Amino acid sequence: MGLIKWGMDGLKKFNMWDVSVLKIYLVLIGTLIGAYFANFFIQNVWTVVAIIVLALIWLLYRMFK
């Protein structure tokens, strides 16, 4: 639990620009992973779409709770 608390404490120090840079970083890492494993993602596109939709539903639930 110490690692999670450490990460949450670090995120509390972020401002809007820091969060923007973090999101850009994560998108770029995701792009690289997707390019490297392109065949896997093409074969499992509906599984990936389902995971994306479930993640979106979870985030919207947490946002408007």
Phi and psi in degrees as GROMACS dihedral restraints (atoms count N, CA, C in turn):
[ dihedral_restraints ]
;  ai    aj    ak    al  type     phi  dphi    fc
    3     4     5     6     1   -64.3    20    10
    4     5     6     7     1   -36.1    20    10
    6     7     8     9     1   -67.1    20    10
    7     8     9    10     1   -41.2    20    10
    9    10    11    12     1   -66.3    20    10
   10    11    12    13     1   -44.2    20    10
   12    13    14    15     1   -62.2    20    10
   13    14    15    16     1   -40.8    20    10
   15    16    17    18     1   -61.2    20    10
   16    17    18    19     1   -43.8    20    10
   18    19    20    21     1   -65.9    20    10
   19    20    21    22     1   -42.3    20    10
   21    22    23    24     1   -65.3    20    10
   22    23    24    25     1   -39.6    20    10
   24    25    26    27     1   -63.6    20    10
   25    26    27    28     1   -38.5    20    10
   27    28    29    30     1   -66.9    20    10
   28    29    30    31     1   -39.6    20    10
   30    31    32    33     1   -66.9    20    10
   31    32    33    34     1   -29.1    20    10
   33    34    35    36     1   -64.7    20    10
   34    35    36    37     1   -21.6    20    10
   36    37    38    39     1   -82.4    20    10
   37    38    39    40     1   -11.6    20    10
   39    40    41    42     1   -72.7    20    10
   40    41    42    43     1   142.9    20    10
   42    43    44    45     1  -102.5    20    10
   43    44    45    46     1  -173.3    20    10
   45    46    47    48     1   -59.2    20    10
   46    47    48    49     1   -41.0    20    10
   48    49    50    51     1   -68.6    20    10
   49    50    51    52     1   -37.9    20    10
   51    52    53    54     1   -63.3    20    10
   52    53    54    55     1   -42.0    20    10
   54    55    56    57     1   -65.1    20    10
   55    56    57    58     1   -38.7    20    10
   57    58    59    60     1   -62.2    20    10
   58    59    60    61     1   -44.3    20    10
   60    61    62    63     1   -64.6    20    10
   61    62    63    64     1   -40.4    20    10
   63    64    65    66     1   -60.3    20    10
   64    65    66    67     1   -44.2    20    10
   66    67    68    69     1   -65.3    20    10
   67    68    69    70     1   -41.3    20    10
   69    70    71    72     1   -62.1    20    10
   70    71    72    73     1   -43.4    20    10
   72    73    74    75     1   -58.3    20    10
   73    74    75    76     1   -46.8    20    10
   75    76    77    78     1   -65.9    20    10
   76    77    78    79     1   -38.0    20    10
   78    79    80    81     1   -63.5    20    10
   79    80    81    82     1   -43.6    20    10
   81    82    83    84     1   -65.7    20    10
   82    83    84    85     1   -40.7    20    10
   84    85    86    87     1   -62.7    20    10
   85    86    87    88     1   -42.9    20    10
   87    88    89    90     1   -62.6    20    10
   88    89    90    91     1   -37.4    20    10
   90    91    92    93     1   -64.6    20    10
   91    92    93    94     1   -44.1    20    10
   93    94    95    96     1   -63.2    20    10
   94    95    96    97     1   -43.4    20    10
   96    97    98    99     1   -64.0    20    10
   97    98    99   100     1   -43.0    20    10
   99   100   101   102     1   -63.7    20    10
  100   101   102   103     1   -37.7    20    10
  102   103   104   105     1   -68.7    20    10
  103   104   105   106     1   -38.9    20    10
  105   106   107   108     1   -69.1    20    10
  106   107   108   109     1   -40.1    20    10
  108   109   110   111     1  -106.8    20    10
  109   110   111   112     1    37.4    20    10
  111   112   113   114     1   -56.0    20    10
  112   113   114   115     1   -45.3    20    10
  114   115   116   117     1   -61.9    20    10
  115   116   117   118     1   -40.3    20    10
  117   118   119   120     1   -61.4    20    10
  118   119   120   121     1   -46.2    20    10
  120   121   122   123     1   -69.6    20    10
  121   122   123   124     1   -32.8    20    10
  123   124   125   126     1   -66.2    20    10
  124   125   126   127     1   -41.3    20    10
  126   127   128   129     1   -70.1    20    10
  127   128   129   130     1   -27.6    20    10
  129   130   131   132     1  -117.6    20    10
  130   131   132   133     1    37.1    20    10
  132   133   134   135     1   -61.4    20    10
  133   134   135   136     1   -39.1    20    10
  135   136   137   138     1   -72.3    20    10
  136   137   138   139     1   -30.8    20    10
  138   139   140   141     1   -65.8    20    10
  139   140   141   142     1   -42.6    20    10
  141   142   143   144     1   -64.6    20    10
  142   143   144   145     1   -42.7    20    10
  144   145   146   147     1   -61.9    20    10
  145   146   147   148     1   -42.3    20    10
  147   148   149   150     1   -62.5    20    10
  148   149   150   151     1   -41.1    20    10
  150   151   152   153     1   -64.8    20    10
  151   152   153   154     1   -40.9    20    10
  153   154   155   156     1   -62.6    20    10
  154   155   156   157     1   -44.7    20    10
  156   157   158   159     1   -64.6    20    10
  157   158   159   160     1   -43.6    20    10
  159   160   161   162     1   -62.7    20    10
  160   161   162   163     1   -40.3    20    10
  162   163   164   165     1   -64.3    20    10
  163   164   165   166     1   -40.2    20    10
  165   166   167   168     1   -64.5    20    10
  166   167   168   169     1   -43.9    20    10
  168   169   170   171     1   -60.6    20    10
  169   170   171   172     1   -43.8    20    10
  171   172   173   174     1   -61.2    20    10
  172   173   174   175     1   -46.2    20    10
  174   175   176   177     1   -64.4    20    10
  175   176   177   178     1   -42.2    20    10
  177   178   179   180     1   -64.6    20    10
  178   179   180   181     1   -39.7    20    10
  180   181   182   183     1   -60.6    20    10
  181   182   183   184     1   -46.6    20    10
  183   184   185   186     1   -67.3    20    10
  184   185   186   187     1   -33.2    20    10
  186   187   188   189     1   -70.3    20    10
  187   188   189   190     1   -40.7    20    10
  189   190   191   192     1  -101.9    20    10
  190   191   192   193     1     8.3    20    10
